[in-house]
Every structure is written in structure tokens, then in C-alpha cells.
Amino acid sequence: MSRRFYQITGFTTYCCLVFVSGFLSISTQLFAQKTAEVMAFDVTMNQPANHLFHVTLHYVNKGSEAIDFKLPAWTPGYYQLMNYASNVENFQATDKAGKALKWEKTGNNTWRVNTNKASELKLLYDVKATRNFVAGNYLDENRGYISPAGVFMHVANQIQQPATVTLHPYSGWKSTIATGLDSIPGQSNTFTAPNFDVLYDSPMLMGNLDQLPSFTVNGIPHYFVGYNIGKFDQQQFVSDLKKIVEAGAAVIGDIPYKHYTFIAIGPGGGGIEHLNSTSISFDGNGLNTPQGKLRLYKFLAHEYFHHYNVKRIRPVSLGPFDYDRENRTNMLWVSEGFTVYYEYLILRRAGLMTDDELLNALRTNLSAYENKPGHLFQSATQASYETWEDGPFGRTGDDAYKTISYYEKGPVLGMLLDFKIRHETKNKKSLDDVMQTLYQEYYQKKNRGFTDQEFRQVSEKTAGTSLIEVFDYASTVKPIDYPKYLAYAGLAVDTTFKQVSKAWLGLAVREKSDSVYVSDVDWESPAWKAGVRSGSVVLKLNDQPATVSALKSLNPDVPVKLVVAQRGQVTEKSITPGKKSERSFQITRLPNPDKLQNAILTDWLRN
């Protein structure tokens, strides 16, 4: 489908609808549908400085005496409860004539309306939009961003209802709206979704936006639209972004959408994948340094590849969704971790990352996982399942040492599985074949996600052998034999411990307002054993006011006295700094690889 612009009431509608078999198919009859099943939303924002989206919902009642309207508790792609309902203000319900209807909150995210047998209902409510985040909602004088799960209510147990959304952007903005939803011809800034799964998967950005030149891959258009995108070489960026999309699509060998849009919400952090778009925090000024460019390209490759891995190649728990509670899975080490692994491979295959940068990226993941104590306590499957409590990067505070991040161990497991498959098949198969099979068998043919066991079966069938050791590494805290697996690809890894600090207390500290705050304490470090914990304030060091520089200038094995304020108490602690040792996990090439090792490494690096 070609890109379309509608000049309507001064606003240009920029829309990228994706048609996907089964899950996203939508009939053209829906454009003219005016039946009871369609829920119609209007969103205004006449005073954006107040950070309020004003929402009106028109709903035709089929005779129900009471109707439960709900907001999701979370949004797919961000595995944390968001409590969107707490941002709803000034809720009202009326009949067609404007007569107020009684309603009550029957749950944290549920509004029960007594219809009084009215045939048509109108709900009015405001959404406070103050969180500038890809999973949040934000509105100010310059732009408005809608994460639909936090704005649009559905009727309980009726997720499959179609919906329309009419946006009324602030009159002072540019005339561009970026979203994955399709416009309804002849209706100003009105979009349609075949169901709420699609609506909740389609963020919307409007305001003073910039639009980069579009590009096509296999005849399919791709767009980049954003707010405050910064100053950089836009022509080079678009050229490189096209290479990323080409390399990402080549992994699977199919492009399942008709449009794709990168929706850049402005500087910040975070990205969330969607079926035909991604919402990303973006600051193009970072493209002006080699390190910043590589970091941003990895981020973009990651979010783009997610439209395959997570949105289509997905565990069964990740769709269809229960929007009221956590949707748990053991497989985020695959869905998120493998996507990290592929962001590196995609950039290498696109010629945007060197061999050494690829190896160093994996070394960084490996050392981050292994040099933290969490690898002794929590498996990758546990980290996946418990992410709703722990967060995507593990717990914080006193229990941080007990957890890992599937973003760190996941790509390492992806590398091990890839090398093992290549070794067992004499480099005839790879992890690419696993991903392609999952895509074809479960997404295209069965239109569903895969179970944990089905993922393992596909992997082992591809390898032609048991992969029990790799899957044990995923589900346990069993030590990993890195030298064996990296040797499959003609690589060596340094697993020896080396001293990395002159004197080690185990404190991460920062100065603020002439005080030294403890932001983190290494597990089993001298400070940890002395009872110092994060959140403390170091008042004195050896009877002198404490400073960060002084704490970093200690000598090993020489006792020091710290006066620490912690949990309302001031105590003196005598601590002897030690010496910290870590493994670098530096990855290098074997000096004399055999024929298979050389073939695997050459193919893996695409040299």
C-alpha cells in the first residue's frame, strides 16, 4: 500500500496500516460500518499545557443494564504493571440526551456504568499525560504521544470489538499524525482498528514533528517521523537505516507488513515494538560520534527485529493477552535476549559494525552477566518469569545481587545455541534456521505462539541432536563452558581472574549537596560484610568529612573508619579494603582454526 496524505481541515494524516493474515486482517466494509459493535473515540487537547487528553467514547448499548469499561493494567512490550487507571480524571457517563448515568469503580481499572436501559452511552474522561516514555502518555505545547492502552477503554471481555479514533490535535501544531492505524476516507483524522489488540498496538504521535525521506525495501515503504530529532546527516542515516531493515528482513526471508514506521518520541530512553511500527526515544545528536552512532544503530536494529521476534515469533503467553494482569513467560531470554544477539548480527551483516565491535558487544554481555553475583542465584528462565517483580534488568536495592538480566544472559545463550547448531550441522544450519522455522510453522501456518517445549524441539531438530546442555544453561545456574562453545567458531575466551582495582570497599558512591550517597554495594564486598547498604550516606572517612575522591584513594589491607547514616541511625564501621578480581572474557581468534572452525567463523561474520 502506498503512502497516503489527506489534506483535511489543515491536518495531514500520515498513516501506515499493516495487513497481516488472520491476526490483523480487516475488511474494507469496516470503513463504512456504523453498527453497535464499533466503539468510537474522540480525543481533544485544546490546552496541551495542562497535560490532559480529553476523551469521549460513544457506545451503542445492546440492552445491558450495567457495562464494565476497563483500561489495561499494562501494555504489551513493556512487562511492568503501569496502573494507567490512576491517570483517569473527571469520569462521567451520560445517555444520548446528556442525562447523567450512575457509575462506580468496581476495581482498580474498571468503571461499571448503570445504563438505565439507555440505547446509546457517552463516556467522558480526562487522561493525565505527564510521563514522557514510550509506554506512557505525554502532552505539552509541542507534541502529544498516545500509548493507546493508557487512553482507550474497552468493554470487559469484548476485546474483539472494532473501534474508531478521531484525533483533534492542537491547532498550533504541524499537520502530521504518525500512527500504524488506517484512516477512514472522508473523515478528518479518524482511524480504525479491527479490534483492541490492534488499537493497543498502535501508538500515535502528533505535534511539531519532523519527517525524514522514506525508503523502500522489497517495494515496501518505510518511514521515520519524530519530534526534536536533533541535527545529524539525515541522508546518511536514512541510507544506514535501510541497510538495517534489509539485513533484519533477510534473517527471516519475508516482510509481513505493508508499511513500517519508526515513531521517534524525542530524547529519553526506551523503545517498544509493534507489528508495523516501533516507538523509540531518539536523539539524533548521538549520531555525530562513532560510539553514539553504534549505540543508536544497535537500538534501532533491536526494536526493528522485534516485529519478528516477540510480535510474530512469540511464546504462547505473549498474545492473545490478558490486559488485567501479568502475562508471564519463561522465554524472555529468547524474545528479548536473542533480539539483542540479532541486533549485533544485523549490524555486522549490514556493514555497520566491525568484527571486533561484534565480539566486544558479546564480551560486554558475557562479562556483565558473569561478573555479577546474580548468576549464582537466578536462571534465565526465572529472570524471564519474574521480570514483573524484578524489572527487565533485575532487582534493585539489597536484593539486587540475587537477580540477572535476560538482556545480558539471553544474547550469550543465543550465541551458544548458534555455534552449537553450526558445529553439529557442519555449518549447514544456524540459529537463523530456527527463527525461520518458528516464523513459518507457528506464525504463518498456525497463527499462534510456540510453547517452551516446541521451541526446544525446533532447535534440536535443526541441530540434529540433543541440546540438553544449552537448555540447562538457560534453566539453571550451571557454570557455562565458554571455551568449548566459542571454539566451535574458532574463537578463544579469557576466563582467568585478574585484579581490577587497587583497593576495593565495594561501594558505588556519588556526591550531592556536599554529601556522599551510596548508590550500590557489591555483594560480599568488605562494605557489604560490614553492613553498609545502598541508600546510606557516608558522613566521615577516618574522622574527616567524606568525599568521593578520598573513598577512591584508599590502600588495600589498610583499615579505615567510616561514619555512616543508614535507616535513621548513625554508626561507625571499621572496614579493611580488599582487592577485587574479575574475568575480562576477552574474545579472540584461535591461532590455528581447523577447516570447520574457520568456515563457521567466516560465515558467522559474513566475511
Secondary structure per residue as TSV (DSSP state, phi and psi in degrees):
chain	resnum	aa	ss	phi	psi
A	1	M	-	360.0	134.0
A	2	S	-	-79.5	158.6
A	3	R	-	-68.8	137.2
A	4	R	B	-127.0	142.9
A	5	F	-	-123.6	136.3
A	6	Y	-	-118.7	117.6
A	7	Q	E	-85.5	98.5
A	8	I	E	-133.7	126.6
A	9	T	T	42.6	40.5
A	10	G	T	82.5	-3.0
A	11	F	E	-113.6	137.8
A	12	T	E	-95.8	126.5
A	13	T	E	-96.8	122.8
A	14	Y	E	-106.3	115.2
A	15	C	E	-136.4	143.0
A	16	C	-	-132.5	93.3
A	17	L	-	-89.2	136.4
A	18	V	-	-109.0	135.3
A	19	F	-	-107.1	119.7
A	20	V	-	-123.9	134.5
A	21	S	T	-55.2	133.5
A	22	G	T	76.7	-76.8
A	23	F	T	-63.8	-37.7
A	24	L	T	-116.0	7.4
A	25	S	-	-66.0	143.1
A	26	I	-	-141.5	133.2
A	27	S	-	-80.6	143.5
A	28	T	G	-66.0	-18.0
A	29	Q	G	-64.9	-21.8
A	30	L	G	-64.3	-26.8
A	31	F	G	-59.3	-34.7
A	32	A	G	-104.0	4.1
A	33	Q	-	-70.5	128.9
A	34	K	-	-129.4	42.7
A	35	T	S	-96.6	176.3
A	36	A	T	-65.5	-22.7
A	37	E	T	-72.9	-21.7
A	38	V	-	-83.3	126.6
A	39	M	E	-98.3	124.8
A	40	A	E	-109.2	120.7
A	41	F	E	-108.3	141.9
A	42	D	E	-120.9	134.0
A	43	V	E	-125.1	121.5
A	44	T	E	-116.4	160.5
A	45	M	-	-154.7	56.3
A	46	N	S	-69.2	-24.7
A	47	Q	-	-124.9	75.5
A	48	P	G	-61.6	-23.4
A	49	A	G	-64.3	-19.7
A	50	N	G	-82.1	-6.6
A	51	H	-	60.0	37.5
A	52	L	E	-124.8	124.3
A	53	F	E	-87.9	127.6
A	54	H	E	-97.4	118.6
A	55	V	E	-113.0	133.3
A	56	T	E	-121.7	129.1
A	57	L	E	-117.0	123.2
A	58	H	E	-100.6	128.2
A	59	Y	E	-140.4	131.6
A	60	V	E	-93.8	121.9
A	61	N	-	-89.2	131.6
A	62	K	S	-96.0	30.6
A	63	G	S	106.2	2.9
A	64	S	-	-71.8	138.1
A	65	E	S	-81.1	-26.8
A	66	A	E	-143.3	139.3
A	67	I	E	-129.6	131.5
A	68	D	E	-94.2	119.0
A	69	F	E	-103.0	138.5
A	70	K	E	-134.0	148.6
A	71	L	-	-107.9	142.1
A	72	P	-	-58.9	153.7
A	73	A	S	-88.3	-10.4
A	74	W	S	-157.2	174.4
A	75	T	B	-127.1	134.6
A	76	P	T	-54.4	140.0
A	77	G	T	100.7	-18.6
A	78	Y	B	-130.1	104.3
A	79	Y	-	-87.9	60.1
A	80	Q	S	-143.0	142.8
A	81	L	-	-69.5	130.0
A	82	M	-	-102.2	-17.1
A	83	N	-	52.6	48.0
A	84	Y	G	-56.3	-33.0
A	85	A	G	-60.3	-25.2
A	86	S	G	-67.5	-15.6
A	87	N	G	-92.3	-0.4
A	88	V	E	-85.4	129.2
A	89	E	E	-129.7	158.6
A	90	N	E	55.8	41.7
A	91	F	E	-68.4	133.5
A	92	Q	E	-140.0	153.7
A	93	A	E	-137.7	133.4
A	94	T	E	-136.0	166.2
A	95	D	E	-89.5	-172.8
A	96	K	T	-60.5	-33.2
A	97	A	T	-83.9	-1.8
A	98	G	-	91.8	6.2
A	99	K	-	-75.4	131.8
A	100	A	B	-64.9	139.8
A	101	L	-	-110.5	146.3
A	102	K	-	-73.0	146.2
A	103	W	E	-151.2	162.6
A	104	E	E	-151.3	153.6
A	105	K	E	-83.7	120.5
A	106	T	E	-106.4	0.8
A	107	G	E	-169.1	173.7
A	108	N	T	-58.3	-35.8
A	109	N	T	-124.5	28.1
A	110	T	E	-130.0	128.8
A	111	W	E	-115.0	115.6
A	112	R	E	-97.3	121.1
A	113	V	E	-105.8	126.0
A	114	N	E	-81.6	110.5
A	115	T	-	-74.3	-17.8
A	116	N	T	53.3	31.2
A	117	K	T	62.5	21.3
A	118	A	-	-68.6	140.3
A	119	S	S	-80.4	-24.5
A	120	E	E	-132.4	136.5
A	121	L	E	-117.5	151.5
A	122	K	E	-132.6	121.8
A	123	L	E	-103.4	136.7
A	124	L	E	-127.5	131.6
A	125	Y	E	-158.9	157.5
A	126	D	E	-106.4	148.4
A	127	V	E	-119.9	117.7
A	128	K	E	-69.9	123.9
A	129	A	-	-122.6	85.6
A	130	T	B	-124.7	1.1
A	131	R	-	-103.0	107.7
A	132	N	-	-82.2	82.6
A	133	F	S	-154.3	148.5
A	134	V	T	-63.1	-22.5
A	135	A	T	-101.0	2.8
A	136	G	S	-109.0	-171.9
A	137	N	-	-123.6	140.1
A	138	Y	E	-143.6	140.3
A	139	L	E	-147.9	128.5
A	140	D	-	-147.7	-168.1
A	141	E	S	-65.5	-17.0
A	142	N	S	-105.5	-26.2
A	143	R	E	-163.3	162.4
A	144	G	E	-131.0	133.3
A	145	Y	E	-125.0	128.6
A	146	I	E	-115.5	118.3
A	147	S	-	-94.1	103.8
A	148	P	G	-56.4	-31.3
A	149	A	G	-61.8	-23.0
A	150	G	G	-94.8	4.4
A	151	V	T	-127.3	-39.5
A	152	F	-	-105.1	118.8
A	153	M	-	-80.9	144.6
A	154	H	E	-116.6	162.9
A	155	V	E	-81.9	135.1
A	156	A	T	-51.3	131.2
A	157	N	T	66.7	18.5
A	158	Q	-	-130.2	48.0
A	159	I	T	-62.0	-27.9
A	160	Q	T	-79.5	0.8
A	161	Q	-	-65.8	138.2
A	162	P	-	-71.5	161.0
A	163	A	E	-147.0	153.5
A	164	T	E	-122.4	149.7
A	165	V	E	-131.5	122.6
A	166	T	E	-109.2	120.4
A	167	L	E	-99.5	139.1
A	168	H	E	-121.2	80.7
A	169	P	-	-63.5	156.4
A	170	Y	-	-56.5	136.2
A	171	S	T	-65.5	-19.8
A	172	G	T	-85.8	3.2
A	173	W	S	-94.3	166.4
A	174	K	-	-64.9	167.0
A	175	S	S	-99.3	45.1
A	176	T	E	-124.9	133.0
A	177	I	E	-121.3	126.2
A	178	A	E	-107.2	123.4
A	179	T	E	-161.9	162.5
A	180	G	S	-89.6	-3.7
A	181	L	S	-79.3	158.7
A	182	D	E	-92.6	143.7
A	183	S	E	-80.2	150.8
A	184	I	-	-92.7	118.8
A	185	P	T	-55.0	134.0
A	186	G	T	84.9	-3.7
A	187	Q	S	-117.7	121.6
A	188	S	T	-62.3	119.9
A	189	N	T	52.9	37.6
A	190	T	E	-112.0	130.6
A	191	F	E	-121.5	157.2
A	192	T	E	-129.0	146.6
A	193	A	E	-132.4	136.4
A	194	P	S	-70.0	-20.0
A	195	N	S	-164.9	175.4
A	196	F	H	-78.6	-20.5
A	197	D	H	-60.5	-42.7
A	198	V	H	-71.2	-42.0
A	199	L	H	-60.6	-45.8
A	200	Y	H	-69.4	-14.5
A	201	D	T	-95.7	9.9
A	202	S	-	-129.9	83.2
A	203	P	-	-65.2	163.2
A	204	M	E	-134.7	132.5
A	205	L	E	-127.3	133.3
A	206	M	E	-144.6	161.1
A	207	G	E	135.1	-150.7
A	208	N	S	-84.7	81.0
A	209	L	E	-101.9	156.6
A	210	D	E	-112.8	147.5
A	211	Q	E	-129.2	123.7
A	212	L	-	-85.7	161.8
A	213	P	-	-58.0	138.7
A	214	S	-	-79.2	165.3
A	215	F	E	-143.5	161.2
A	216	T	E	-119.0	147.2
A	217	V	E	-129.9	121.3
A	218	N	T	54.6	35.1
A	219	G	T	80.1	2.9
A	220	I	E	-103.3	127.5
A	221	P	E	-77.6	145.3
A	222	H	E	-130.3	140.1
A	223	Y	E	-127.6	155.2
A	224	F	E	-133.4	114.6
A	225	V	E	-129.2	135.2
A	226	G	E	-161.5	169.4
A	227	Y	E	-106.1	133.1
A	228	N	S	50.7	56.2
A	229	I	-	-79.8	-9.2
A	230	G	-	92.3	-178.0
A	231	K	S	-112.2	124.2
A	232	F	S	-164.2	175.3
A	233	D	-	-77.0	95.2
A	234	Q	H	-66.6	-37.4
A	235	Q	H	-63.1	-44.9
A	236	Q	H	-66.0	-39.8
A	237	F	H	-61.7	-46.4
A	238	V	H	-63.5	-40.0
A	239	S	H	-61.1	-43.4
A	240	D	H	-69.6	-38.0
A	241	L	H	-63.3	-37.4
A	242	K	H	-61.9	-41.1
A	243	K	H	-62.6	-38.0
A	244	I	H	-63.5	-46.1
A	245	V	H	-63.9	-43.5
A	246	E	H	-60.8	-45.3
A	247	A	H	-68.3	-37.9
A	248	G	H	-66.2	-43.8
A	249	A	H	-66.8	-31.0
A	250	A	H	-67.8	-24.0
A	251	V	H	-60.7	-43.8
A	252	I	H	-93.7	-31.8
A	253	G	T	84.8	17.1
A	254	D	-	-155.2	142.9
A	255	I	-	-114.7	113.4
A	256	P	-	-90.8	-1.0
A	257	Y	-	-112.7	166.8
A	258	K	S	-101.6	-18.1
A	259	H	-	-146.7	154.6
A	260	Y	E	-141.2	136.8
A	261	T	E	-129.9	128.8
A	262	F	E	-88.7	114.3
A	263	I	E	-104.3	105.0
A	264	A	E	-97.4	113.2
A	265	I	E	-87.2	-2.0
A	266	G	E	117.7	176.5
A	267	P	S	-60.3	149.2
A	268	G	S	154.0	-141.8
A	269	G	S	-145.3	148.8
A	270	G	-	105.0	153.4
A	271	G	E	-152.7	146.2
A	272	I	E	-132.1	132.9
A	273	E	E	-84.5	150.8
A	274	H	-	-140.3	170.2
A	275	L	S	-62.8	-36.2
A	276	N	S	-133.7	22.5
A	277	S	E	-164.6	171.6
A	278	T	E	-141.7	140.0
A	279	S	E	-95.1	126.6
A	280	I	E	-134.6	142.7
A	281	S	E	-78.7	134.3
A	282	F	-	-147.7	129.9
A	283	D	-	-133.1	100.5
A	284	G	G	-64.8	-12.7
A	285	N	G	-62.1	-25.7
A	286	G	G	-65.9	-18.0
A	287	L	G	-71.8	-8.8
A	288	N	G	-86.5	1.8
A	289	T	S	-126.6	148.7
A	290	P	H	-58.2	-41.1
A	291	Q	H	-67.6	-42.0
A	292	G	H	-65.9	-39.5
A	293	K	H	-63.0	-46.3
A	294	L	H	-63.2	-42.5
A	295	R	H	-61.3	-43.4
A	296	L	H	-71.4	-37.3
A	297	Y	H	-66.7	-37.3
A	298	K	H	-62.4	-42.5
A	299	F	H	-60.5	-46.3
A	300	L	H	-66.7	-41.4
A	301	A	H	-62.5	-39.1
A	302	H	H	-61.4	-52.8
A	303	E	H	-67.1	-35.7
A	304	Y	H	-65.2	-46.9
A	305	F	H	-65.5	-19.4
A	306	H	T	-62.7	-24.3
A	307	H	T	-65.6	-21.8
A	308	Y	T	-86.8	-67.7
A	309	N	B	-86.2	100.4
A	310	V	T	125.9	-54.7
A	311	K	T	-78.3	-35.2
A	312	R	T	-119.0	-46.4
A	313	I	B	-88.4	97.7
A	314	R	-	-141.2	150.3
A	315	P	B	-63.2	153.4
A	316	V	T	-60.2	-26.5
A	317	S	T	-72.0	-17.6
A	318	L	S	-99.5	54.4
A	319	G	S	124.1	133.0
A	320	P	S	-60.8	157.5
A	321	F	-	-105.0	152.8
A	322	D	-	-99.7	110.4
A	323	Y	T	-82.7	-4.3
A	324	D	T	-88.9	-19.1
A	325	R	S	-150.0	177.0
A	326	E	-	-61.3	139.8
A	327	N	-	-109.2	99.1
A	328	R	-	-91.6	147.6
A	329	T	-	-149.0	150.9
A	330	N	S	-84.4	-0.3
A	331	M	-	-111.2	18.1
A	332	L	H	-68.0	-19.6
A	333	W	H	-64.7	-23.8
A	334	V	H	-88.6	-51.1
A	335	S	H	-65.2	-41.8
A	336	E	T	-97.2	-46.5
A	337	G	H	-63.6	-44.3
A	338	F	H	-67.3	-29.3
A	339	T	H	-67.7	-34.2
A	340	V	H	-62.4	-45.9
A	341	Y	H	-57.9	-43.7
A	342	Y	H	-74.4	-24.6
A	343	E	H	-62.0	-36.0
A	344	Y	H	-69.2	-47.6
A	345	L	H	-62.7	-38.9
A	346	I	H	-62.1	-45.7
A	347	L	H	-67.0	-37.0
A	348	R	H	-65.8	-44.4
A	349	R	H	-67.5	-27.0
A	350	A	T	-83.1	-4.2
A	351	G	T	77.1	20.2
A	352	L	S	-107.5	4.2
A	353	M	S	-143.2	138.7
A	354	T	-	-83.5	168.2
A	355	D	H	-56.5	-47.1
A	356	D	H	-64.9	-37.6
A	357	E	H	-66.3	-37.5
A	358	L	H	-63.3	-49.0
A	359	L	H	-63.2	-38.4
A	360	N	H	-69.5	-35.0
A	361	A	H	-62.1	-43.8
A	362	L	H	-68.7	-37.6
A	363	R	H	-60.2	-39.5
A	364	T	H	-62.1	-45.1
A	365	N	H	-62.0	-45.1
A	366	L	H	-63.0	-48.2
A	367	S	H	-69.3	-35.4
A	368	A	H	-62.8	-38.9
A	369	Y	H	-71.8	-50.5
A	370	E	H	-74.2	-28.1
A	371	N	T	-91.8	11.8
A	372	K	S	-114.7	144.5
A	373	P	G	-68.0	-15.3
A	374	G	G	-57.1	-26.7
A	375	H	G	-66.8	-13.5
A	376	L	G	-86.9	-12.1
A	377	F	T	-120.1	-35.3
A	378	Q	-	-127.1	133.1
A	379	S	-	-84.8	170.0
A	380	A	H	-67.3	-36.6
A	381	T	H	-68.1	-38.7
A	382	Q	H	-65.7	-42.9
A	383	A	H	-59.5	-37.5
A	384	S	H	-64.4	-49.7
A	385	Y	H	-67.8	-36.5
A	386	E	T	-95.1	10.5
A	387	T	H	-61.6	-27.5
A	388	W	H	-63.3	-31.0
A	389	E	H	-92.9	-41.9
A	390	D	H	-81.7	-27.0
A	391	G	-	89.8	160.8
A	392	P	T	-65.6	-20.7
A	393	F	T	-112.9	18.3
A	394	G	-	92.4	171.8
A	395	R	-	-69.4	161.4
A	396	T	-	-115.2	172.1
A	397	G	G	80.9	-157.3
A	398	D	G	-63.5	-24.9
A	399	D	G	-95.7	7.3
A	400	A	G	-59.1	-32.2
A	401	Y	G	-67.8	-13.4
A	402	K	G	-90.6	-1.7
A	403	T	-	-127.1	162.9
A	404	I	-	-125.1	176.5
A	405	S	-	-114.0	129.2
A	406	Y	H	-67.9	-14.8
A	407	Y	H	-70.8	-21.7
A	408	E	H	-97.1	-47.5
A	409	K	H	-78.6	-31.7
A	410	G	H	-56.0	-51.3
A	411	P	H	-63.8	-31.2
A	412	V	H	-65.3	-43.1
A	413	L	H	-65.4	-35.5
A	414	G	H	-62.3	-41.7
A	415	M	H	-63.2	-45.4
A	416	L	H	-60.8	-44.9
A	417	L	H	-65.3	-41.2
A	418	D	H	-61.2	-49.4
A	419	F	H	-65.7	-38.0
A	420	K	H	-64.7	-44.5
A	421	I	H	-62.8	-44.5
A	422	R	H	-62.1	-40.9
A	423	H	H	-65.3	-47.2
A	424	E	H	-69.3	-27.1
A	425	T	T	-102.9	12.9
A	426	K	T	56.4	38.1
A	427	N	T	68.8	20.2
A	428	K	S	-85.8	-22.2
A	429	K	-	-130.6	162.6
A	430	S	-	-152.5	-176.6
A	431	L	H	-61.8	-27.2
A	432	D	H	-54.5	-41.2
A	433	D	H	-66.1	-35.6
A	434	V	H	-62.7	-47.4
A	435	M	H	-64.8	-39.1
A	436	Q	H	-64.8	-41.4
A	437	T	H	-65.4	-44.2
A	438	L	H	-59.7	-42.0
A	439	Y	I	-62.9	-47.2
A	440	Q	I	-71.8	-44.1
A	441	E	I	-77.8	-42.4
A	442	Y	I	-100.5	-36.4
A	443	Y	I	-82.5	-54.7
A	444	Q	I	-74.6	-45.7
A	445	K	I	-86.4	-46.2
A	446	K	S	-99.8	-11.4
A	447	N	-	53.1	45.7
A	448	R	S	-154.7	173.1
A	449	G	-	-82.9	174.9
A	450	F	B	-104.9	153.7
A	451	T	-	-83.4	167.6
A	452	D	H	-57.3	-44.0
A	453	Q	H	-67.5	-37.6
A	454	E	H	-65.4	-37.3
A	455	F	H	-61.2	-44.3
A	456	R	H	-65.6	-40.8
A	457	Q	H	-62.1	-43.2
A	458	V	H	-64.1	-41.6
A	459	S	H	-63.4	-45.5
A	460	E	H	-72.5	-33.5
A	461	K	H	-65.8	-38.7
A	462	T	H	-65.0	-42.6
A	463	A	H	-75.1	-23.8
A	464	G	T	75.0	20.1
A	465	T	S	-161.3	170.2
A	466	S	-	-68.8	142.5
A	467	L	-	-119.4	34.6
A	468	I	H	-57.7	-36.2
A	469	E	H	-67.5	-43.7
A	470	V	H	-62.5	-43.1
A	471	F	H	-72.5	-27.1
A	472	D	H	-65.5	-39.4
A	473	Y	H	-60.9	-31.6
A	474	A	H	-77.6	-36.1
A	475	S	H	-101.7	-2.7
A	476	T	S	-133.6	-178.4
A	477	V	-	-106.8	25.0
A	478	K	-	-58.2	133.1
A	479	P	-	-59.4	140.4
A	480	I	-	-93.6	134.6
A	481	D	-	-86.2	80.3
A	482	Y	H	-64.4	-43.8
A	483	P	H	-56.6	-38.6
A	484	K	H	-64.1	-47.2
A	485	Y	H	-73.1	-39.6
A	486	L	H	-69.8	-28.7
A	487	A	H	-64.3	-26.8
A	488	Y	T	-55.2	-32.2
A	489	A	T	-104.7	20.8
A	490	G	T	69.9	30.9
A	491	L	E	-120.6	151.5
A	492	A	E	-117.7	154.4
A	493	V	E	-136.4	136.2
A	494	D	-	-87.5	110.7
A	495	T	-	-109.8	15.3
A	496	T	-	-82.5	148.3
A	497	F	E	-83.2	136.4
A	498	K	E	-136.6	145.3
A	499	Q	E	-67.4	132.9
A	500	V	-	-119.8	-2.0
A	501	S	-	-145.4	148.5
A	502	K	S	-70.5	-51.2
A	503	A	S	-136.7	138.1
A	504	W	B	-129.5	112.5
A	505	L	-	-91.1	-33.1
A	506	G	-	95.8	16.6
A	507	L	E	-104.0	133.9
A	508	A	E	-102.8	118.9
A	509	V	E	-128.1	158.8
A	510	R	E	-148.2	149.0
A	511	E	E	-96.4	136.3
A	512	K	E	-152.5	124.5
A	513	S	T	53.2	46.6
A	514	D	T	64.9	16.2
A	515	S	E	-119.5	152.5
A	516	V	E	-106.8	110.2
A	517	Y	E	-96.7	142.0
A	518	V	E	-95.0	112.6
A	519	S	E	-90.2	-23.7
A	520	D	E	-161.0	153.3
A	521	V	E	-132.7	124.7
A	522	D	-	-63.3	133.9
A	523	W	T	-61.0	135.7
A	524	E	T	64.1	16.0
A	525	S	S	-79.0	168.6
A	526	P	H	-54.9	-41.3
A	527	A	H	-67.7	-39.6
A	528	W	H	-60.6	-47.2
A	529	K	H	-64.8	-25.7
A	530	A	T	-82.7	-4.7
A	531	G	T	96.3	6.7
A	532	V	-	-76.2	136.6
A	533	R	-	-131.9	163.0
A	534	S	T	-60.1	147.8
A	535	G	T	94.0	-8.3
A	536	S	-	-76.7	166.1
A	537	V	E	-123.9	125.0
A	538	V	E	-86.6	113.8
A	539	L	E	-87.8	-44.1
A	540	K	E	-137.3	149.7
A	541	L	E	-127.0	114.3
A	542	N	T	51.6	48.4
A	543	D	T	68.4	9.9
A	544	Q	E	-115.2	152.8
A	545	P	E	-55.2	132.0
A	546	A	-	-73.4	142.7
A	547	T	-	-134.5	157.7
A	548	V	H	-63.3	-43.3
A	549	S	H	-63.3	-37.8
A	550	A	H	-66.7	-39.3
A	551	L	H	-66.8	-24.3
A	552	K	T	-92.5	1.5
A	553	S	S	-116.1	29.0
A	554	L	-	-82.8	166.0
A	555	N	-	-110.2	141.4
A	556	P	T	-65.2	146.3
A	557	D	T	67.4	9.4
A	558	V	-	-107.4	110.7
A	559	P	-	-60.0	145.7
A	560	V	E	-129.6	158.4
A	561	K	E	-110.3	127.0
A	562	L	E	-115.1	135.0
A	563	V	E	-102.7	118.8
A	564	V	E	-123.6	132.2
A	565	A	E	-96.1	121.1
A	566	Q	E	-148.1	120.2
A	567	R	T	53.8	45.3
A	568	G	T	81.6	3.1
A	569	Q	E	-125.4	147.0
A	570	V	E	-109.6	123.1
A	571	T	E	-132.6	156.8
A	572	E	E	-105.8	133.9
A	573	K	E	-128.4	134.3
A	574	S	E	-100.2	121.2
A	575	I	E	-131.7	138.3
A	576	T	-	-106.0	114.0
A	577	P	-	-61.0	144.0
A	578	G	B	-110.0	-158.9
A	579	K	-	-123.7	130.0
A	580	K	-	-97.4	134.4
A	581	S	E	-122.4	142.0
A	582	E	E	-139.0	165.1
A	583	R	E	-99.1	134.5
A	584	S	-	-79.8	-30.5
A	585	F	-	56.4	33.7
A	586	Q	-	-60.3	131.1
A	587	I	E	-105.1	126.3
A	588	T	E	-133.4	169.2
A	589	R	E	-83.3	140.3
A	590	L	-	-64.0	141.1
A	591	P	S	-67.8	-31.8
A	592	N	S	-134.4	69.1
A	593	P	-	-67.6	149.0
A	594	D	-	-79.9	-178.6
A	595	K	H	-61.8	-44.6
A	596	L	H	-67.9	-43.7
A	597	Q	H	-58.4	-43.6
A	598	N	H	-65.4	-39.3
A	599	A	H	-66.0	-42.4
A	600	I	H	-63.9	-46.9
A	601	L	H	-64.1	-42.9
A	602	T	H	-62.8	-43.6
A	603	D	H	-69.3	-40.7
A	604	W	H	-62.2	-41.3
A	605	L	H	-83.7	-7.8
A	606	R	T	59.1	38.1
A	607	N	-	-91.6	360.0
